[in-house]
Amino acid sequence: MSVSIASSVKSYPRHNYAIMAEDILGKRYDVSLVFVGTKRAQSLNIQYRNKSYTPNVLSFPLSNEQGEIYICPSAAKAQAKDFTMSEREYIAFLFIHGCLHLKGHTHGATMEKAEQRYFKKYFRR
């Protein structure tokens, strides 16, 4: 398991992303986590999903054992309060969400239960 982190923004919350990713994806999965600004996030969304809005998170599985997650901290900051979370908590939640997509989950009740289970495990509320 490895998590490589890159950033084109000034700051992003530090979490133990590797532990969360290994827990969700397993020991043999490699994740590239990239923190991007709104323009880059929107550009990726247009290019790969044909959607023009600025997303908070995008996940791209590259193989059965490798994937990429892009998180836009400024989009997350604007949305965190809607989920009664701090910006720091919400970015961790988005990482969990992205990992679940890499694992093959799609939006729905099963994914939401898994998100809550993992979030509570790392952020006891």
Secondary structure as the mmCIF struct_conf table of DSSP 4:
data_model
#
loop_
_struct_conf.conf_type_id
_struct_conf.id
_struct_conf.beg_label_comp_id
_struct_conf.beg_label_asym_id
_struct_conf.beg_label_seq_id
_struct_conf.end_label_comp_id
_struct_conf.end_label_asym_id
_struct_conf.end_label_seq_id
STRN STRN1 SER A 2 SER A 7
BEND BEND1 SER A 8 LYS A 10
HELX_RH_AL_P HELX_RH_AL_P1 TYR A 17 LEU A 25
TURN_TY1_P TURN_TY1_P1 LYS A 27 ARG A 28
STRN STRN2 ASP A 30 PHE A 35
HELX_RH_AL_P HELX_RH_AL_P2 THR A 38 ARG A 49
BEND BEND2 TYR A 53 TYR A 53
BEND BEND3 ASN A 56 ASN A 56
STRN STRN3 VAL A 57 SER A 63
TURN_TY1_P TURN_TY1_P2 ASN A 64 GLU A 65
STRN STRN4 GLN A 66 ILE A 71
HELX_RH_AL_P HELX_RH_AL_P3 PRO A 73 ALA A 80
HELX_RH_3T_P HELX_RH_3T_P1 LYS A 81 PHE A 83
TURN_TY1_P TURN_TY1_P3 THR A 84 THR A 84
HELX_RH_AL_P HELX_RH_AL_P4 GLU A 87 LEU A 102
TURN_TY1_P TURN_TY1_P4 LYS A 103 GLY A 104
BEND BEND4 HIS A 107 GLY A 108
HELX_RH_AL_P HELX_RH_AL_P5 ALA A 109 TYR A 122
BEND BEND5 PHE A 123 PHE A 123
#
